[in-house]
C-alpha cells in the first residue's frame, strides 16, 4: 500500500512539474528589437535600460525606462513593471542586461528579451537612439 501511494505521488509530482515550464530569457538582435520598438505598434511593450543614469543620459532607446541593475533597489523598482507584458532589456554590451534579464525571469516576468551586444551593437548598426 505504501508503495502504491509513493508511486501515485511521484506520478502526480511529474504531471505538475510538466505543466509549469520556467520562462527563459530570449536573446535578440538589435534589428529584432528595432522592429519591435520602432516599427510595430509597441503598445504594451516595456523597454528597460539597466545602465547607470549617466550612461542613459548620453543615449538610450525610444521609450526606455532607466533602472540600473547595480543599484540595491533594482528588484523593488522593477516590481512596478507589468510581468505579463514583454520586457526588452539592454545595457552597454550585454553583461548587465543578462544579469537583469535573469533576475526578471526569477521574479516571474513571462517574456524577457535581452539585446545581444547591448546599445553598442545597436549603434554599430546605425539604428536611432534618443537623447
N, CA, C and O atoms as a MOPAC input file, in Angstrom:
PM7 MOZYME 1SCF
protein

 N      0.82600 1    -1.19500 1     0.00000 1
 C      0.00000 1     0.00000 1     0.00000 1
 C      0.86700 1     1.25500 1     0.00000 1
 O      0.58200 1     2.21800 1    -0.71200 1
 N      1.94000 1     1.23200 1     0.81600 1
 C      2.82700 1     2.39900 1     0.87500 1
 C      3.46600 1     2.66200 1    -0.48500 1
 O      3.64400 1     3.81200 1    -0.88700 1
 N      3.80900 1     1.58500 1    -1.18600 1
 C      4.44800 1     1.74100 1    -2.48900 1
 C      3.48200 1     2.33000 1    -3.51000 1
 O      3.88100 1     3.13600 1    -4.35100 1
 N      2.22100 1     1.93400 1    -3.44100 1
 C      1.21700 1     2.48100 1    -4.35900 1
 C      1.05500 1     3.97900 1    -4.13200 1
 O      0.96900 1     4.75200 1    -5.08600 1
 N      1.01400 1     4.38100 1    -2.87300 1
 C      0.88800 1     5.80700 1    -2.55200 1
 C      2.12500 1     6.55900 1    -3.03700 1
 O      2.01800 1     7.65800 1    -3.58000 1
 N      3.28300 1     5.96800 1    -2.83900 1
 C      4.53200 1     6.58800 1    -3.28200 1
 C      4.54300 1     6.74500 1    -4.80100 1
 O      4.91100 1     7.80100 1    -5.31600 1
 N      4.14100 1     5.70300 1    -5.51000 1
 C      4.11700 1     5.75100 1    -6.97300 1
 C      3.11600 1     6.79400 1    -7.45900 1
 O      3.42100 1     7.56500 1    -8.36800 1
 N      1.93800 1     6.82700 1    -6.87000 1
 C      0.93500 1     7.83000 1    -7.24000 1
 C      1.48000 1     9.23300 1    -6.97100 1
 O      1.28200 1    10.14200 1    -7.77800 1
 N      2.15800 1     9.41000 1    -5.85000 1
 C      2.75100 1    10.70600 1    -5.51100 1
 C      3.79300 1    11.13700 1    -6.52900 1
 O      3.83500 1    12.30000 1    -6.92800 1
 N      4.62900 1    10.20500 1    -6.94700 1
 C      5.65900 1    10.51100 1    -7.94700 1
 C      5.01600 1    10.88400 1    -9.27900 1
 O      5.44400 1    11.83300 1    -9.93700 1
 N      4.00000 1    10.14300 1    -9.67000 1
 C      3.30500 1    10.43500 1   -10.92900 1
 C      2.66200 1    11.81800 1   -10.87600 1
 O      2.77800 1    12.59400 1   -11.82500 1
 N      1.99100 1    12.12500 1    -9.78500 1
 C      1.36500 1    13.44600 1    -9.64700 1
 C      2.39900 1    14.56400 1    -9.67000 1
 O      2.18700 1    15.59800 1   -10.30400 1
 N      3.50300 1    14.35900 1    -8.98700 1
 C      4.56900 1    15.37000 1    -8.98100 1
 C      5.11900 1    15.57200 1   -10.38700 1
 O      5.41600 1    16.69900 1   -10.78300 1
 N      5.25400 1    14.48900 1   -11.13800 1
 C      5.74200 1    14.58700 1   -12.51400 1
 C      4.77800 1    15.37100 1   -13.38600 1
 O      5.19500 1    16.20600 1   -14.18700 1
 N      3.49500 1    15.10300 1   -13.23100 1
 C      2.49400 1    15.81100 1   -14.02200 1
 C      2.47900 1    17.29900 1   -13.70600 1
 O      2.39100 1    18.12600 1   -14.61400 1
 N      2.56200 1    17.64000 1   -12.44800 1
 C      2.55700 1    19.04500 1   -12.04900 1
 C      3.80000 1    19.74600 1   -12.57500 1
 O      3.70900 1    20.86800 1   -13.07100 1
 N      4.95200 1    19.10800 1   -12.47600 1
 C      6.18500 1    19.74600 1   -12.94400 1
 C      6.18800 1    19.89900 1   -14.45700 1
 O      6.82900 1    20.81600 1   -14.97100 1
 N      5.49900 1    19.03700 1   -15.18400 1
 C      5.42800 1    19.14700 1   -16.63900 1
 C      4.53000 1    20.29200 1   -17.08500 1
 O      4.72700 1    20.83900 1   -18.17100 1
 N      3.56300 1    20.65900 1   -16.28200 1
 C      2.66100 1    21.73500 1   -16.68300 1
 C      3.26200 1    23.10700 1   -16.44600 1
 O      2.80500 1    24.08300 1   -17.04200 1
 N      4.26700 1    23.21100 1   -15.59700 1
 C      4.89600 1    24.50600 1   -15.34700 1
 C      6.29400 1    24.50100 1   -15.94000 1
 O      7.21400 1    23.90200 1   -15.38300 1
 N      6.44500 1    25.17300 1   -17.07100 1
 C      7.76700 1    25.29100 1   -17.65500 1
 C      8.29400 1    26.68000 1   -17.34200 1
 O      7.62500 1    27.67500 1   -17.62100 1
 N      9.48400 1    26.75900 1   -16.76500 1
 C     10.01800 1    28.06700 1   -16.41600 1
 C     10.29900 1    28.90200 1   -17.66100 1
 O     10.74400 1    28.38300 1   -18.68400 1
 N     10.03600 1    30.18600 1   -17.56000 1
 C     10.28700 1    31.08800 1   -18.65800 1
 C     11.78900 1    31.25000 1   -18.81500 1
 O     12.54300 1    31.10500 1   -17.85300 1
 N     12.21200 1    31.55000 1   -20.01900 1
 C     13.62400 1    31.73700 1   -20.30000 1
 C     13.83400 1    33.12000 1   -20.88200 1
 O     12.91000 1    33.74700 1   -21.39900 1
 N     15.05500 1    33.57200 1   -20.78600 1
 C     15.44900 1    34.81700 1   -21.42900 1
 C     15.70500 1    34.50000 1   -22.89700 1
 O     16.38600 1    33.52700 1   -23.22100 1
 N     15.16100 1    35.31800 1   -23.77500 1
 C     15.40000 1    35.14400 1   -25.19900 1
 C     16.36200 1    36.22800 1   -25.66100 1
 O     16.07600 1    37.41700 1   -25.52100 1
 N     17.49100 1    35.82600 1   -26.20500 1
 C     18.44100 1    36.79400 1   -26.73800 1
 C     17.97700 1    37.19800 1   -28.12700 1
 O     17.62300 1    36.35500 1   -28.95100 1
 N     17.98400 1    38.50600 1   -28.37500 1
 C     17.51500 1    39.02500 1   -29.65400 1
 C     18.52800 1    40.01100 1   -30.22400 1
 O     19.30000 1    40.62900 1   -29.49100 1
 N     18.50600 1    40.14000 1   -31.54200 1
 C     19.42500 1    41.05000 1   -32.22100 1
 C     18.92100 1    42.48700 1   -32.13900 1
 O     17.76800 1    42.74200 1   -31.78900 1
 N     19.80300 1    43.40400 1   -32.46700 1
 C     19.42500 1    44.81900 1   -32.49600 1
 C     18.28500 1    45.03700 1   -33.48900 1
 O     17.36200 1    45.80400 1   -33.21600 1
 N     18.34800 1    44.37100 1   -34.63000 1
 C     17.29900 1    44.53600 1   -35.64000 1
 C     15.95400 1    44.01900 1   -35.13100 1
 O     14.91700 1    44.62100 1   -35.41100 1
 N     15.96000 1    42.91900 1   -34.39400 1
 C     14.71700 1    42.39700 1   -33.81300 1
 C     14.10100 1    43.40500 1   -32.84600 1
 O     12.89200 1    43.63800 1   -32.85800 1
 N     14.94800 1    43.99400 1   -32.01200 1
 C     14.45600 1    44.98600 1   -31.04800 1
 C     13.96300 1    46.22000 1   -31.79000 1
 O     12.92100 1    46.77900 1   -31.44700 1
 N     14.70300 1    46.64300 1   -32.79900 1
 C     14.28700 1    47.80700 1   -33.59100 1
 C     12.90100 1    47.57500 1   -34.19100 1
 O     12.03200 1    48.44400 1   -34.12300 1
 N     12.70600 1    46.40500 1   -34.77300 1
 C     11.40700 1    46.08600 1   -35.37200 1
 C     10.29200 1    46.11300 1   -34.33400 1
 O      9.19100 1    46.58500 1   -34.61700 1
 N     10.56800 1    45.61400 1   -33.14500 1
 C      9.54900 1    45.57700 1   -32.08800 1
 C      9.27000 1    46.96400 1   -31.52000 1
 O      8.11500 1    47.32100 1   -31.28500 1
 N     10.32000 1    47.74100 1   -31.30000 1
 C     10.17400 1    49.02000 1   -30.60600 1
 C      9.81500 1    50.16500 1   -31.54400 1
 O      8.97800 1    51.00000 1   -31.20000 1
 N     10.42700 1    50.22100 1   -32.71800 1
 C     10.26200 1    51.36700 1   -33.59600 1
 C      9.28300 1    51.14500 1   -34.74100 1
 O      8.60500 1    52.08300 1   -35.16000 1
 N      9.19700 1    49.93200 1   -35.24900 1
 C      8.38600 1    49.70700 1   -36.44200 1
 C      6.97000 1    49.23100 1   -36.14700 1
 O      6.02700 1    49.62100 1   -36.83600 1
 N      6.81800 1    48.40700 1   -35.15000 1
 C      5.49600 1    47.86600 1   -34.82900 1
 C      4.81800 1    48.76600 1   -33.81300 1
 O      5.44600 1    49.63500 1   -33.20800 1
 N      3.54000 1    48.54200 1   -33.64000 1
 C      2.84400 1    49.23200 1   -32.55900 1
 C      3.37100 1    48.63100 1   -31.26700 1
 O      3.07400 1    47.48100 1   -30.94200 1
 N      4.14600 1    49.40300 1   -30.53900 1
 C      4.78700 1    48.85800 1   -29.34500 1
 C      3.93700 1    49.00900 1   -28.09800 1
 O      4.45000 1    49.02900 1   -26.97900 1
 N      2.64700 1    49.11200 1   -28.29900 1
 C      1.74400 1    49.22800 1   -27.16200 1
 C      1.87200 1    47.98400 1   -26.28600 1
 O      1.74500 1    46.85600 1   -26.76200 1
 N      2.12200 1    48.20600 1   -25.02100 1
 C      2.24000 1    47.09900 1   -24.09200 1
 C      3.65200 1    46.56800 1   -23.94200 1
 O      3.90800 1    45.69800 1   -23.11000 1
 N      4.55600 1    47.08100 1   -24.73300 1
 C      5.94300 1    46.64800 1   -24.67300 1
 C      6.68900 1    47.49000 1   -23.65100 1
 O      6.42000 1    48.68200 1   -23.50700 1
 N      7.61400 1    46.88100 1   -22.95200 1
 C      8.40400 1    47.59400 1   -21.95100 1
 C      9.87400 1    47.49200 1   -22.34000 1
 O     10.38600 1    46.40100 1   -22.59100 1
 N     10.54500 1    48.63600 1   -22.38600 1
 C     11.96400 1    48.66900 1   -22.72700 1
 C     12.71200 1    49.12600 1   -21.48300 1
 O     12.41400 1    50.17700 1   -20.91700 1
 N     13.68400 1    48.32500 1   -21.06500 1
 C     14.39000 1    48.57800 1   -19.81300 1
 C     15.88700 1    48.74100 1   -20.06500 1
 O     16.56400 1    47.80500 1   -20.48900 1
 N     16.38500 1    49.93600 1   -19.80000 1
 C     17.81200 1    50.24800 1   -19.88100 1
 C     18.37900 1    50.06600 1   -18.48100 1
 O     18.00600 1    50.79600 1   -17.56200 1
 N     19.27400 1    49.10400 1   -18.31000 1
 C     19.77500 1    48.78200 1   -16.96900 1
 C     21.14800 1    49.39000 1   -16.69300 1
 O     21.83700 1    48.98000 1   -15.75900 1
 N     21.54400 1    50.37000 1   -17.50800 1
 C     22.81100 1    51.07100 1   -17.29400 1
 C     22.63700 1    52.14900 1   -16.22600 1
 O     21.54900 1    52.33200 1   -15.67800 1
 N     23.71100 1    52.84500 1   -15.94800 1
 C     23.65200 1    53.93800 1   -14.97000 1
 C     22.87300 1    55.11200 1   -15.55200 1
 O     22.75600 1    55.22700 1   -16.77200 1
 N     22.33900 1    55.98100 1   -14.70200 1
 C     21.64000 1    57.16900 1   -15.20700 1
 C     22.53600 1    58.03800 1   -16.10200 1
 O     22.04900 1    58.66100 1   -17.04500 1
 N     23.82100 1    58.08000 1   -15.81300 1
 C     24.74600 1    58.86800 1   -16.63400 1
 C     24.84500 1    58.29500 1   -18.04900 1
 O     24.82300 1    59.04200 1   -19.02700 1
 N     24.95200 1    56.97700 1   -18.15400 1
 C     25.01000 1    56.33300 1   -19.47000 1
 C     23.69800 1    56.54100 1   -20.22000 1
 O     23.69200 1    56.83000 1   -21.41700 1
 N     22.60300 1    56.39200 1   -19.51000 1
 C     21.27200 1    56.58700 1   -20.09100 1
 C     21.13800 1    58.00500 1   -20.64600 1
 O     20.54900 1    58.20700 1   -21.70800 1
 N     21.68500 1    58.98700 1   -19.92400 1
 C     21.58600 1    60.38400 1   -20.33900 1
 C     22.28900 1    60.68700 1   -21.64500 1
 O     21.92100 1    61.63500 1   -22.33900 1
 N     23.29000 1    59.90200 1   -21.99200 1
 C     24.02200 1    60.11700 1   -23.24200 1
 C     23.17400 1    59.67200 1   -24.43400 1
 O     23.02800 1    60.41500 1   -25.40400 1
 N     22.62500 1    58.48000 1   -24.36400 1
 C     21.72100 1    57.97900 1   -25.40500 1
 C     20.99500 1    56.74700 1   -24.88100 1
 O     21.51200 1    56.01400 1   -24.03800 1
 N     19.80600 1    56.53600 1   -25.39000 1
 C     19.00800 1    55.37300 1   -24.99100 1
 C     17.98100 1    55.06900 1   -26.07200 1
 O     17.78100 1    55.86300 1   -26.99200 1
 N     17.33900 1    53.92800 1   -25.95700 1
 C     16.30800 1    53.55700 1   -26.91600 1
 C     15.01200 1    54.29300 1   -26.61400 1
 O     14.74100 1    54.68400 1   -25.47900 1
 N     14.23100 1    54.46600 1   -27.65300 1
 C     12.93800 1    55.14000 1   -27.55000 1
 C     12.08400 1    54.50700 1   -26.44800 1
 O     11.95400 1    53.28500 1   -26.37000 1
 N     11.51500 1    55.34500 1   -25.61600 1
 C     10.59600 1    54.93800 1   -24.54200 1
 C     11.21900 1    54.02200 1   -23.48300 1
 O     10.49800 1    53.36900 1   -22.72900 1
 N     12.54500 1    53.97100 1   -23.42400 1
 C     13.20400 1    53.10900 1   -22.43200 1
 C     13.10700 1    53.71400 1   -21.03700 1
 O     13.24700 1    54.92300 1   -20.85100 1
 N     12.86500 1    52.84600 1   -20.06700 1
 C     12.90700 1    53.23700 1   -18.65700 1
 C     14.29100 1    52.89300 1   -18.13900 1
 O     14.83500 1    51.83800 1   -18.46800 1
 N     14.85600 1    53.76300 1   -17.34300 1
 C     16.18800 1    53.51400 1   -16.80100 1
 C     16.08400 1    53.03500 1   -15.35800 1
 O     15.70700 1    53.79100 1   -14.46200 1
 N     16.42700 1    51.76000 1   -15.15000 1
 C     16.51600 1    51.18900 1   -13.80400 1
 C     17.84700 1    50.45100 1   -13.75400 1
 O     17.99900 1    49.38600 1   -14.35100 1
 N     18.79200 1    51.01500 1   -13.04800 1
 C     20.16400 1    50.49700 1   -13.01000 1
 C     20.22900 1    49.18100 1   -12.22600 1
 O     19.83000 1    49.11800 1   -11.06300 1
 N     20.73100 1    48.14300 1   -12.87700 1
 C     20.78500 1    46.81200 1   -12.26400 1
 C     21.78300 1    46.73800 1   -11.11400 1
 O     21.67200 1    45.85200 1   -10.26700 1
 N     22.74900 1    47.64200 1   -11.06400 1
 C     23.74100 1    47.58900 1    -9.99100 1
 C     23.28800 1    48.30600 1    -8.72300 1
 O     23.98300 1    48.26900 1    -7.70800 1
 N     22.14100 1    48.95000 1    -8.77400 1
 C     21.60900 1    49.62500 1    -7.58700 1
 C     20.94000 1    48.60600 1    -6.66400 1
 O     20.38700 1    47.60900 1    -7.12900 1
 N     20.99400 1    48.85700 1    -5.37200 1
 C     20.41300 1    47.94400 1    -4.37800 1
 C     18.90600 1    47.79100 1    -4.50200 1
 O     18.35800 1    46.75200 1    -4.13200 1
 N     18.22800 1    48.81100 1    -5.01700 1
 C     16.76700 1    48.76400 1    -5.09900 1
 C     16.25700 1    48.32600 1    -6.47300 1
 O     15.10500 1    48.59400 1    -6.81400 1
 N     17.09500 1    47.65900 1    -7.26000 1
 C     16.69300 1    47.22900 1    -8.60200 1
 C     15.41300 1    46.39300 1    -8.57300 1
 O     14.46400 1    46.68500 1    -9.30200 1
 N     15.38400 1    45.36200 1    -7.74000 1
 C     14.20900 1    44.48000 1    -7.68200 1
 C     12.96300 1    45.24700 1    -7.26900 1
 O     11.88300 1    45.03700 1    -7.82200 1
 N     13.11300 1    46.12000 1    -6.31400 1
 C     11.97900 1    46.92100 1    -5.84600 1
 C     11.43200 1    47.79000 1    -6.98100 1
 O     10.21700 1    47.90600 1    -7.14900 1
 N     12.31800 1    48.39100 1    -7.74800 1
 C     11.88100 1    49.27000 1    -8.84000 1
 C     11.22500 1    48.50200 1    -9.98100 1
 O     10.23500 1    48.97000 1   -10.54300 1
 N     11.75500 1    47.33700 1   -10.33400 1
 C     11.15600 1    46.59600 1   -11.44600 1
 C      9.82300 1    45.95900 1   -11.07100 1
 O      9.07900 1    45.52000 1   -11.94800 1
 N      9.51700 1    45.90600 1    -9.79000 1
 C      8.19700 1    45.41300 1    -9.37400 1
 C      7.08600 1    46.27600 1    -9.97100 1
 O      5.95200 1    45.81700 1   -10.10500 1
 N      7.40100 1    47.51300 1   -10.32900 1
 C      6.41800 1    48.41100 1   -10.93300 1
 C      6.11100 1    48.08800 1   -12.38300 1
 O      5.17200 1    48.64500 1   -12.95200 1
 N      6.87900 1    47.20300 1   -12.99000 1
 C      6.63100 1    46.80100 1   -14.37300 1
 C      5.57600 1    45.69600 1   -14.40900 1
 O      5.34400 1    45.01000 1   -13.41400 1
 N      4.95100 1    45.53900 1   -15.55400 1
 C      3.91900 1    44.52000 1   -15.73700 1
 C      4.57100 1    43.18900 1   -16.11200 1
 O      5.20700 1    43.08500 1   -17.16100 1
 N      4.42000 1    42.19500 1   -15.28000 1
 C      5.04400 1    40.88900 1   -15.50400 1
 C      4.43300 1    40.13000 1   -16.67400 1
 O      5.03100 1    39.18200 1   -17.18100 1
 N      3.25200 1    40.53900 1   -17.10000 1
 C      2.56800 1    39.85200 1   -18.19800 1
 C      2.93600 1    40.42100 1   -19.56900 1
 O      2.65000 1    39.79600 1   -20.59000 1
 N      3.56100 1    41.58800 1   -19.60400 1
 C      3.91400 1    42.22700 1   -20.87800 1
 C      5.38900 1    41.98500 1   -21.19600 1
 O      6.21000 1    41.83900 1   -20.29100 1
 N      5.72000 1    41.94300 1   -22.49300 1
 C      7.11800 1    41.72200 1   -22.87900 1
 C      8.03700 1    42.81800 1   -22.34800 1
 O      7.66600 1    43.99100 1   -22.30000 1
 N      9.24700 1    42.41200 1   -21.94700 1
 C     10.26600 1    43.35400 1   -21.48100 1
 C     11.52200 1    43.15100 1   -22.32700 1
 O     12.06100 1    42.04600 1   -22.40100 1
 N     11.97600 1    44.22100 1   -22.95600 1
 C     13.22800 1    44.21800 1   -23.70700 1
 C     14.27500 1    44.88700 1   -22.83400 1
 O     14.10000 1    46.03400 1   -22.42200 1
 N     15.36500 1    44.17800 1   -22.54800 1
 C     16.39200 1    44.65300 1   -21.62400 1
 C     17.69600 1    44.87600 1   -22.39000 1
 O     18.06800 1    44.08000 1   -23.25200 1
 N     18.38200 1    45.96900 1   -22.06100 1
 C     19.69600 1    46.18800 1   -22.66000 1
 C     20.59400 1    46.98500 1   -21.73000 1
 O     20.13600 1    47.64800 1   -20.79900 1
 N     21.89500 1    46.89600 1   -22.01300 1
 C     22.90600 1    47.68800 1   -21.30400 1
 C     23.90400 1    48.15500 1   -22.36500 1
 O     23.52000 1    48.36900 1   -23.51500 1
 N     25.15100 1    48.31300 1   -22.00400 1
 C     26.13700 1    48.77100 1   -22.98600 1
 C     26.55500 1    47.65500 1   -23.94500 1
 O     26.52900 1    47.83800 1   -25.16200 1
 N     26.94300 1    46.48700 1   -23.39100 1
 C     27.44100 1    45.39900 1   -24.24300 1
 C     26.74800 1    44.06200 1   -24.02600 1
 O     26.92200 1    43.14700 1   -24.83100 1
 N     25.97000 1    43.92400 1   -22.96300 1
 C     25.23200 1    42.68500 1   -22.75500 1
 C     25.42300 1    42.00700 1   -21.41600 1
 O     24.62000 1    41.14800 1   -21.05300 1
 N     26.45000 1    42.35800 1   -20.67200 1
 C     26.70100 1    41.70600 1   -19.38300 1
 C     25.66800 1    42.04400 1   -18.32500 1
 O     25.09100 1    41.15100 1   -17.70300 1
 N     25.43700 1    43.32000 1   -18.12100 1
 C     24.47100 1    43.73900 1   -17.09500 1
 C     23.04700 1    43.37400 1   -17.48900 1
 O     22.23500 1    43.03000 1   -16.63100 1
 N     22.73900 1    43.44600 1   -18.78200 1
 C     21.37800 1    43.10200 1   -19.20000 1
 C     21.11300 1    41.61200 1   -19.01700 1
 O     19.99200 1    41.22400 1   -18.68900 1
 N     22.12700 1    40.77200 1   -19.22100 1
 C     21.95700 1    39.32900 1   -18.98900 1
 C     21.64100 1    39.07900 1   -17.52100 1
 O     20.76800 1    38.27800 1   -17.18800 1
 N     22.35600 1    39.77000 1   -16.65400 1
 C     22.10500 1    39.65100 1   -15.20700 1
 C     20.69200 1    40.12600 1   -14.86600 1
 O     19.97100 1    39.45700 1   -14.12600 1
 N     20.30400 1    41.27000 1   -15.40200 1
 C     18.97300 1    41.82700 1   -15.13200 1
 C     17.87900 1    40.92100 1   -15.68300 1
 O     16.86800 1    40.69600 1   -15.01800 1
 N     18.07300 1    40.40000 1   -16.89000 1
 C     17.07500 1    39.52500 1   -17.50600 1
 C     16.85700 1    38.27500 1   -16.66300 1
 O     15.72400 1    37.82700 1   -16.48300 1
 N     17.93800 1    37.72100 1   -16.15200 1
 C     17.83100 1    36.53600 1   -15.28900 1
 C     17.01800 1    36.86200 1   -14.03700 1
 O     16.17200 1    36.07000 1   -13.62000 1
 N     17.26900 1    38.00800 1   -13.44600 1
 C     16.51700 1    38.43400 1   -12.25800 1
 C     15.03700 1    38.57600 1   -12.59200 1
 O     14.18000 1    38.14500 1   -11.82100 1
 N     14.73500 1    39.18000 1   -13.73900 1
 C     13.33400 1    39.37200 1   -14.13800 1
 C     12.61200 1    38.03400 1   -14.27900 1
 O     11.47900 1    37.88600 1   -13.82100 1
 N     13.26000 1    37.07100 1   -14.90800 1
 C     12.65100 1    35.74300 1   -15.06400 1
 C     12.41800 1    35.11500 1   -13.69600 1
 O     11.36100 1    34.53600 1   -13.44500 1
 N     13.40800 1    35.22900 1   -12.81000 1
 C     13.26500 1    34.67800 1   -11.45700 1
 C     12.12200 1    35.34700 1   -10.69800 1
 O     11.50500 1    34.73200 1    -9.82800 1
 N     11.84200 1    36.60500 1   -11.02700 1
 C     10.76200 1    37.34300 1   -10.36900 1
 C      9.39400 1    37.04900 1   -10.98000 1
 O      8.38000 1    37.53700 1   -10.48200 1
 N      9.35400 1    36.25700 1   -12.05300 1
 C      8.07800 1    35.86000 1   -12.63200 1
 C      7.66400 1    36.58700 1   -13.89200 1
 O      6.51800 1    36.45100 1   -14.32100 1
 N      8.55800 1    37.35900 1   -14.50500 1
 C      8.22300 1    38.01300 1   -15.76900 1
 C      8.10600 1    36.94500 1   -16.84500 1
 O      8.93900 1    36.04100 1   -16.92100 1
 N      7.07400 1    37.04500 1   -17.67700 1
 C      6.74600 1    35.99200 1   -18.63600 1
 C      7.57100 1    36.04600 1   -19.91300 1
 O      8.01000 1    35.00800 1   -20.40800 1
 N      7.79000 1    37.25200 1   -20.45900 1
 C      8.52400 1    37.40400 1   -21.71400 1
 C      9.66300 1    38.38400 1   -21.51100 1
 O      9.44000 1    39.58400 1   -21.35600 1
 N     10.88700 1    37.87000 1   -21.51200 1
 C     12.06200 1    38.71300 1   -21.30400 1
 C     13.00200 1    38.53200 1   -22.49300 1
 O     13.40500 1    37.41700 1   -22.82400 1
 N     13.34000 1    39.64800 1   -23.12300 1
 C     14.22300 1    39.65800 1   -24.28200 1
 C     15.46900 1    40.46800 1   -23.94900 1
 O     15.37300 1    41.58800 1   -23.44700 1
 N     16.63400 1    39.90000 1   -24.23000 1
 C     17.91200 1    40.55200 1   -23.94200 1
 C     18.58100 1    40.93200 1   -25.25700 1
 O     18.84000 1    40.07400 1   -26.10000 1
 N     18.85900 1    42.22300 1   -25.42600 1
 C     19.50600 1    42.72300 1   -26.63700 1
 C     20.96400 1    42.26800 1   -26.67700 1
 O     21.78100 1    42.72100 1   -25.87500 1
 N     21.28800 1    41.37600 1   -27.60700 1
 C     22.65900 1    40.87700 1   -27.75800 1
 C     23.58700 1    42.02400 1   -28.13700 1
 O     23.32100 1    42.75800 1   -29.08800 1
 N     24.66800 1    42.17300 1   -27.39500 1
 C     25.64100 1    43.21200 1   -27.70900 1
 C     25.27200 1    44.58500 1   -27.19400 1
 O     26.03900 1    45.53500 1   -27.34900 1
 N     24.10000 1    44.70100 1   -26.58000 1
 C     23.67300 1    45.95200 1   -25.96600 1
 C     23.55000 1    47.11900 1   -26.93200 1
 O     23.43900 1    46.94300 1   -28.14500 1
 N     23.57200 1    48.31900 1   -26.35700 1
 C     23.41400 1    49.52300 1   -27.17000 1
 C     24.61600 1    49.72200 1   -28.09300 1
 O     24.51900 1    50.42900 1   -29.09500 1
 N     25.74600 1    49.10100 1   -27.75900 1
 C     26.92000 1    49.16000 1   -28.63700 1
 C     26.60000 1    48.50200 1   -29.97800 1
 O     26.91300 1    49.05800 1   -31.03000 1
 N     25.98000 1    47.32500 1   -29.94700 1
 C     25.57900 1    46.63200 1   -31.17700 1
 C     24.52100 1    47.44300 1   -31.91600 1
 O     24.53700 1    47.53700 1   -33.14300 1
 N     23.61000 1    48.02300 1   -31.15600 1
 C     22.53700 1    48.84900 1   -31.71800 1
 C     23.13400 1    50.00800 1   -32.51600 1
 O     22.78100 1    50.22500 1   -33.67500 1
 N     24.03800 1    50.74200 1   -31.88100 1
 C     24.63200 1    51.91600 1   -32.52400 1
 C     25.54900 1    51.52500 1   -33.68400 1
 O     25.65100 1    52.26700 1   -34.66100 1
 N     26.21400 1    50.37600 1   -33.59200 1
 C     27.09300 1    49.94200 1   -34.68600 1
 C     26.29600 1    49.60600 1   -35.94600 1
 O     26.84200 1    49.61100 1   -37.04900 1
 N     25.01500 1    49.31600 1   -35.78000 1
 C     24.14700 1    49.07400 1   -36.93500 1
 C     23.50200 1    50.36300 1   -37.43600 1
 O     22.71300 1    50.33900 1   -38.38100 1
 N     23.83700 1    51.48300 1   -36.80500 1
 C     23.31500 1    52.77600 1   -37.24800 1
 C     21.85700 1    53.00800 1   -36.89600 1
 O     21.18800 1    53.82100 1   -37.53300 1
 N     21.36000 1    52.30800 1   -35.89400 1
 C     19.95700 1    52.45400 1   -35.50600 1
 C     19.78700 1    53.67500 1   -34.60400 1
 O     20.70200 1    54.04900 1   -33.87100 1
 N     18.62000 1    54.28300 1   -34.66700 1
 C     18.39000 1    55.54800 1   -33.95700 1
 C     18.25400 1    55.37800 1   -32.44800 1
 O     17.77100 1    54.36000 1   -31.95200 1
 N     18.69500 1    56.40600 1   -31.74500 1
 C     18.55800 1    56.46500 1   -30.29100 1
 C     17.94800 1    57.80700 1   -29.91400 1
 O     17.86700 1    58.72200 1   -30.73300 1
 N     17.52600 1    57.90500 1   -28.67900 1
 C     17.01000 1    59.16100 1   -28.13200 1
 C     18.06600 1    59.71800 1   -27.19200 1
 O     18.90800 1    58.98300 1   -26.67600 1
 N     18.01000 1    61.01700 1   -26.97900 1
 C     18.95800 1    61.64100 1   -26.04700 1
 C     18.22400 1    62.34100 1   -24.94500 1
 O     18.84900 1    62.92800 1   -24.06200 1

